[in-house]
Amino acid sequence: MRDLLFHLQPTAPASLQAQIREKIVTAIVDGQLPEGDRMPSSRQLARDLKVSRNTVTLAYQSLVDDGFLAGRERSGYFVCHARLDGASPLRSRPASAASLSSADSQVFWPSRLAIQAGAQINLVKPENWAKYPYPFVYGQVDAGLFPIAEWRDCARQAMGRRWMEDWAADHHANDDPMLVEQVRTRLLPRRGVMAAEDEILITMGAQHALYLLSALLVTPLTTAAFEDPGYPDVRNIFALATKRLVPIPVDQDGLLVDERLDGCDLVYATPSHQAPTTVTMTEARRLALLEKAREQDFVVIEDDYEFETNYVCAPLPSLKSLDRDGRVLYVGSLSKTIFPGLRLGYLVGPKALIEEARALRRLMVRHPPNNSQRTAALFLQFGHHDAMILKLRRAFGERWRVIGEAIGRHLPMLERNPSHGGSSVWLKGDEAFDGDALAAAALAEGAVIEPGSAFFALGAPKRNYLRLGFSSIDVGRIDDGVKILGRLMRNRAHSVGVAARKGLATARS
């Protein structure tokens, strides 16, 4: 049974009974009262609304007569959507409901918004992508590879009475000390990073860390540089704070280090595994970037993701490990390796910066959920994370090989960017290739792919690229999915050729 509470206007032209009816009808039509829900008793609703019980009973009875409610003897009244089926006009919002939003209509919200993040260009995919047979999407988990029993055991221990004060209390701005210790002693040393406890902040994913850094470091006068093509969300985060954005091209050695970085205050880079091209920044380029940072007095945000999935050679230590001036701010993520819905990451930087980031985070979310932090800490401590990484590396390594072979067979017209691993491939077509059009056509064939245009800086999007993720597609489906893409491309090329020949024949005649 749902509680209902709404305002009635005794002085309004409509009777109280009519007002009650209108409110309930609108709630049913808008889906706020799902079918089958039991309504409050007439006695309870009358008491809550401070009206007579007869008024509510008459309103209920009229709704039963019109099919909005169904009365059941000795059980009460229940929501009925029979009037909403088929082509009934009640599938649309009734005219009488307009008065409910009349207050909203008096405010022109776009003029009041300080920022309009909804207008930015982002990566999109169907919400039900997992139901498609060929989901070449990036950053999603393969349930078959996740150690659910081990995670469940860690969650059970984390939620036990032994640690109840740790997960039930409000820690204000503090993190779970066990998770901080695991990050400090188990994860960071593998990347060549040594940090004290007060130089680490747990965040709600890497993206949260990036937003915190932007809020602390970027003003309208800040010049911020980022990779192009690059991670769309970091570009959008910076764009909320400054218009002085500098897209920097990427080649086979990573982010280009040249005069375009002169005058920058902040540079974002993904050295270990560039998003989306998958290239790894060479040691020489890393040293050049650090030298340029020292020369131009800018700081570098290093987003160190997917370093674990290297199938060709040992991963290079992080850029932060080479930093001797404290100019590199390190961002890591547990969501990428454990599962994306976990929303846990970490930020490493100088104590003074971490203190400010902690204070800002407190104003936003106080701290990430304690139970999630403790569960992740136990998952790391017991070695489950290490075992999972090994399993993912083997599985993804096979998929990386299979998708490479499939591309060679079915998409020879596309150029694959060389990579050492990761969970996606970056493909480039000729100038006539339209990745956005291919993505739309592929969706109709059951294949979900990501066109590359969203990764490029605004004003100069390139449509002849696409990214194929393979973290969530079964290895046995990869070849068939890529084959579909090849067929669609050949069909499109044939259609374009026929149209061109017809046009030439028409011109000659």
Secondary structure, 3 states (H helix, E strand, C coil): CCCCCCCCCCCCCCCHHHHHHHHHHHHHHCCCCCCCCECCCHHHHHHHHCCCHHHHHHHHHHHHHCCCEEEECCCEEEECCHHHCCCCHHHCCCHHHHHHHHHHHCCCHHHCCCCCHHHCCCCCCCCCHHHCCEECCCCCCCHHHCCHHHHHHHHHHHCCHHHHHHHHCCCCCCCCHHHHHHHHHHHHHHHCCCCCHHHEEEECCHHHHHHHHHHHHCCCCCCEEEEECCCHHHHHHHHCCCCCEEEEEEECCEECCCHHHCCCCEEEECCCCCCCCCCCCCHHHHHHHHHHHHHHCCEEEEECCCCCCECCCCCCCCHHHHCCCCCEEEEEECCCCCCHHHCCEEEECCHHHHHHHHHHHHHHCCCCCHHHHHHHHHHHHCCHHHHHHHHHHHHHHHHHHHHHHHHHHHCCCCEECCCCECCEEEEECCCCCCHHHHHHHHHHCCEECEEHHHHCCCCCCCCCEEEEECCCCCHHHHHHHHHHHHHHHHHHHHHHHHHHHHHHHHHHC
